[in-house]
């Protein structure tokens, strides 16, 4: 059975040359940074909305952000994924 074709917008985001170390590092950096930005936007939204468990969710998101930033720092991916 053949794999279904990926939509064109997914092809653009998956153009990673796995045999090129810098390409992989850059892709991982971009992916983690976009996840951090998404979590930061969620936190801002939760701060504006008076949800019953907003403080717990914000705390959880902040821990996730700290872990993702720690990952970037531990793997020296802070500034674009290039050493």
C-alpha positions in Angstrom: 0.0 0.0 0.0 1.4 3.4 -1.0 1.8 6.2 1.5 -0.6 9.1 0.9 1.1 12.2 -0.5 1.8 15.0 2.0 0.1 18.4 1.4 2.5 21.0 0.0 2.5 23.0 3.3 3.8 20.0 5.1 6.5 19.3 2.5 8.0 22.8 3.0 8.3 22.3 6.8 9.9 18.8 6.4 12.8 19.8 4.1 15.5 18.5 6.5 18.7 17.0 5.1 19.4 14.3 7.6 22.9 13.8 6.2 23.7 17.4 7.0 24.3 17.9 10.7 23.7 21.7 10.6 20.4 21.2 8.8 19.1 18.9 11.5 20.3 21.2 14.3 18.6 24.1 12.6 15.4 22.2 12.1 15.3 21.0 15.8 16.0 24.6 16.9 13.2 26.0 14.8 10.8 23.3 15.9 11.4 23.8 19.7 11.4 27.6 19.4 8.0 27.5 17.7 6.7 25.2 20.5 7.9 27.7 23.1 6.3 30.6 21.3 3.0 28.6 21.1 3.1 27.9 24.8 3.9 31.6 25.6 0.8 32.6 23.6 -1.3 30.1 25.5 -0.1 31.6 28.8 -0.9 35.1 27.7 -4.4 34.0 26.7 -4.9 32.2 30.0 -3.9 35.4 31.9 -6.6 37.3 30.0 -9.3 34.8 30.6 -10.4 34.0 34.2 -10.5 30.2 33.8 -11.0 28.2 37.1 -7.7 26.3 36.7 -5.7 28.9 34.8 -3.0 29.2 37.5 -2.3 25.4 37.3 -2.2 25.4 33.5 0.1 28.5 33.4 2.4 26.8 35.9 2.5 23.6 33.8 3.2 25.6 30.6 6.0 27.6 32.2 7.6 24.3 33.3 7.4 23.0 29.8 8.9 26.2 28.4 11.8 26.0 31.0 12.5 22.4 29.9 12.4 23.2 26.2 14.8 26.2 26.8 17.0 23.9 28.9 17.1 21.4 26.0 18.2 24.2 23.6 20.9 25.3 26.0 22.1 21.8 26.8 22.5 20.9 23.1 23.9 24.4 22.3 21.0 25.2 20.1 20.2 28.7 21.5 21.1 30.8 18.5 19.7 29.1 15.4 21.1 25.7 15.9 24.6 26.4 14.8 27.6 26.1 17.1 
